[in-house]
Amino acid sequence: MTILALYGLSALLILTSLSMFANMITQKLGSLQDPMQIWNALNTLGLLPIRVRAWIFSTIVGLANPYAKTINFRITELRKGRACGVMKETKEVSNPFRCVHAAALVTFGETVGGLALLTLLGKKDRVILTNISAEYVKVSRGLLTASSVVPPIKDRDATEITTYVLVKNASFETVSKLTLTWKVDLSDH
């Protein structure tokens, strides 16, 4: 066996182990109803580099929302009411005009915006996306960053919450603005 083959086999074993680890964490911690619990658990693993933790968390998000994993994103920050992520332009998310496809941008924005909202919900709260509006400001190419900040929920009787997501390119230019409307069922804490 050549040295190159050994490196390839080692990389495959490491990726398989990390994938099994992500599945184990998902089963142990449950669904993404409380993404902060999973995020914080991964961040206690100081042995793993930040990029690996982001990959594991994004893999878990992809397991909970299989459609989201089609865009190959990474969540880079998650705090109460705030989520950020990155997505790189690849052939899989591009349209025939060599830029990121509108559906990929919407999926990316929905994923980041949904995580920001989920960090503010209790275990018995439920949400479902009922409307999404996307404004395409500029052609989206290269590395994209999405961010969403959701203010604390003060009206526990609300039946609808609107959140916003900004997607920017590597030059910090806004390429897309998304408005997400969620139907919510907020239980008493």
Steps between C-alpha positions, in 0.01 A plus 500: 500500500637840408541786743233696310253215541574486874435873535174463308392208717591693816299803385202277419516338844517840671203635303300183569579527872397867507177418317424222751578746781255753350230229481568403863469861618177542306351185655619591848385862496187453291384716216598856419223630725777640720794571268684690775528178702675325212715805416612539862572127535724511194679809627595317820710270282804725501711227341321540170588796278223758451464404132436137595241600762327723240500207255351264760229750597414568135485124440254470790291783351508309170381182674211691659421683174620282210422761235735748668800270461473531120661845517820407692496781758671548836349666804774720646321670789197419709383704798160582647316677218796499262634264236767537233619261235709476186440333166751474222400524136546155348378326188223335704344831607564695181261586221590504127620860536787404734358651817318356800152380412208691656363181661836433667504856637147459637586164659812651655304799635218284632745275682687787667182696580327192636790419731503858634130469583530150648753626756225713655235229529411272787486123470122498449490791254434420135567698182448444131604721212194635319651763270839593366584805297840549339641812345800436277715812519817388323636197317621255762839343444778359714480465875167619643415584861145502636403652832176539690428681825163438663394717797375324813137388477305724737145418386443136596149528347644569154391265223743632240864613511694663218878461482756643259818363346775688317728315261829671414791416271871498586517877433228555766250607234140393557397250231163398643248603766251244625184547704373186673152478648445225756174371644571442868336311782667632814423310819535642849843443651 
